């Protein structure tokens, strides 16, 4: 098994930018998948995923822009290949 790890501390505003971009990419992925999905269950699942991501982004924005928000955030990425 190979593992790649990357971590670092970012200011809150940069964290918001990075995570917003990532969440928007996930939303776009699900929207693109909706174009080729024909199963009603798959469509509903993707729509639920999009709504969940949108809610998480809203919560993230609130958490990182409030008056007592953190000044920095530690991000950790781990990619594991089996």
N, C-alpha and C positions, 0 to 999 in steps of 0.2 A: 504494500500500500504506500502510495506517495502522498505527502501532505505539503501544502503550501500555506503559510500563514503570513499575515500582514496586519499590523496594528499601529495605531497612532492616536494622538490627541488632536482634535480640531476645535477651533472656536465654535460656539453655538451657531453662528450665522453660516459658516462653511459647512457644518454638519447638516443644517437644514437644506442647503443647496444640493449637497451630495445625495442625501436620502430622498429629497424630492425628485431628483433626476431618476434615481433608481426605481422609486415607486411609479413614476410616470411611465418608465420603460415596461414595468410589469403590467400596467393597465393597457398600454398599447399592444403588448403581446396577447393579452386576453381578447382585446377588441379584434385583432387580426384573426385569432382563432375562431371567433364567432362567425366570420365570413365563410368558413368551410364546415362548420358543425351543423348537422341536420337533426340530431337527437334533441328533443325538447328538454330532457334532463341535463344534457351537456350544456345547452344554452342557459338554462337556469343556474347551473353551477358556475359558469363563467360570469354571469351577471352578478351573482352573489359575491364572487371573488373581487370583481371590480368595485362593488359598493363597499366591501370591507377595506380594500386598499384606499379608497377615497376617504373613508372614515379615519383610518390610521394616519393618513397624511394630514388631515385636519387636526387630529389630536397631537401629532408631532409638531405642527406649526404652533399650536397653542403652548405646548410644553417648552418650546425653545424660544418663544418670543414674549413670555409673560414677565412681569416685573421681577419676580424672584427666580428666574430661570437660571440654569447652570451656565457658567462662563465657558465651559468646554465639555466636550464629550469624547470618550474613548471609543473608537471603532475597532472592531476586530473582525477580520475576514479569514475564513478557513475553507480551503478547497481540498477535498479529499477524493482521490481516485483509487478505485479498488482494482 
